[in-house]
Amino acid sequence: MSNTKNIYDKEAIKKIKEMVDDIKTCMFCTEVEGVPFRTRPMATVDVDDNGNLWFFSNQASDKNDEIKDSDTVQLLYAKNSDSHFLTITGKTKIISDKEKINQLWSSTMKAYFTGGKDDPNITLLKVTPEEAHYWDTINGKMITLFKMATSALTGAKTNIGVEGNIEV
């Protein structure tokens, strides 16, 4: 049994931030109109106050080329250990704004951009959510596991999770 709780506006942005901050890495999918679509792991560097998600990307990457052809992407976040799941479909813009790059830069990015903040290949990807859906536990992992075990033993239905649409 599952509860549905759709969330909107500021609460939706808060939920996206909370889940992305917890999970961090998503499967970043391009060419989502066809099968198979292209996917790769990407670390989210920020969720801004408007709910946009930000990523660093190399301007010469296949990913950037694919976004130039079709700006719709899907982001798949999963943290199995806590039963937290989030999917976001949105439009992506490739951005080369030095001020924004400086704002989001961290020393770990140097592993990907050896020229540092001034590397000529740095771009940012800004994903603006159009549709999102989440699945989450209500009571945390241990209580959820206990409820699942009880349900399996007794056959009684139990409320172990919540899911819903997220509209920013």
N, C-alpha and C positions, 0 to 999 in steps of 0.2 A: 504494500500500500504506500502511496506517495501523496504528499501534499503539493498543491500547485500554488505558488506565490509569485505573480508577475510583479516586477518592480520598475519604477519609472524615474526619470529626471535625476535629481541629486542622489536619491537612494540608489539608482541604477549605476551611476558613476562611482559611488562609494563601494558598491558590491564588486564592480569590475576591478577597481584599485586593490581592494582587499584580496581578491582571489589571485590577481596577477602578481601582487607583491609576495604572496605566499608561494606561488608556483614558479614564477619568473620565466621559465623556458617554455616555448610553445612549438608546435609544428606549424611552420609558416607555409601556407599553401597558395600557389599561383596556378594560373591556367585552370581554374576551378570549373570552367564551363564544360570541360571534357574529361574523359576518363582514359588513362590515368592522369590525375593532376600532378603537378610538381610540388614536392614538399621537402622541407629541410628544417632542422632545429634552429631556433633563433631566440636569443635572450632579449626580453623586453627591457628597455632602459628607463622608460617612464610611461606613466598614464597621467596626462595633464588634467587640469580642472574641468575641461570640457569633455573628458572621456576618450580623447584621442590617444592611441598607443604609438610609441616611438621606438624605432630600431635603427641601429647603425648598419650600413650596407655598402659594399664596394660598388662604385659606379660601373665597373666593367663586368659585374657578375651576371650570370644567366638570370637571376632573380630580377634585377633591375630591367633587363631587356624584356622579360616576360611582363613586368608591370607596365612598361611602355606600350605593349600591345593590348593589354587588358588590365585595368586598375582594380578589378575586384579580387580580393584575397579572402582566405578563411584562416583563422587562427584557432588552433586546437590546444587547449591547456588541460593537463591531467595530473593529478596527484593521487595516485591509487592508495597510498598509505593512509590518507585522510578522507578518501572518497569525495574529493573536490574536483569538479569537471566544469569546463567553460568552453563554449565555442562562440566565436565572433566572426561575422561576415561583414566586410566593409570595403570602402574605397581607399586606395592608397595613392599618395603623392610622393614623388621623389624630390627631396629638398636638399639644397646645397648651402644653406644659410650658415655662415661662419659663427655668428653670434649664438645660434641655437646649438651648433656643434660644440662650442665652448661650454655652454650651459649643461649639456648632457654628458660631456666627456668624462671618462674615468680612466685610471691608469691601466685597467685591464684591456681597454681598447687598443693599446699599443701592440698587443699580440697579433692583432689583425691589420693594423695600420702602422707600419714601422716608421713612417714619417711623422708620427704623432698627430696632433690636432691639425697640423698644416699639410698632412698627406693629401695630395691632389685627387686621390681616389675615394675620399670619404663622401658619402651621402647619408642622409637620414631618410627613413621611410616613416611617413605619418599615416597611420591607419585610422580612418574615421568610421566608427561602428555604424552599420545600418540595421543589422539584426544580431541578437545575441541570445544565448540560452545557457542556463547553469543547472547543475545538479549538485546537491550538497547534503551532508548529513545534518540532522537536527540537533543531536545530542553529543556529537563527537564520536570518535572511533570506537572506544571501548564499550560505551553504552549501546551503540549501533550493533556491534558484534554480538553483544549479549541479547539484544532484542531479536536479531536474526536467528540465533541459536534457539531461543525460546520459541519463536514462531515455527522453526523447523521441527522441534520436538512436539509441540502441542497442536500444530496446524492452525493456530489462531493467527489472524492477520494482525500485523503491527505496523505502526507508522515509523519508518526509519529514515526517511529523507524528505527533502523538499526540492522542487525544481520549478523553473519558470522562465518566462521571457524577460529579457532586460531591454528596456527602451530608453535610450539616452536622449 
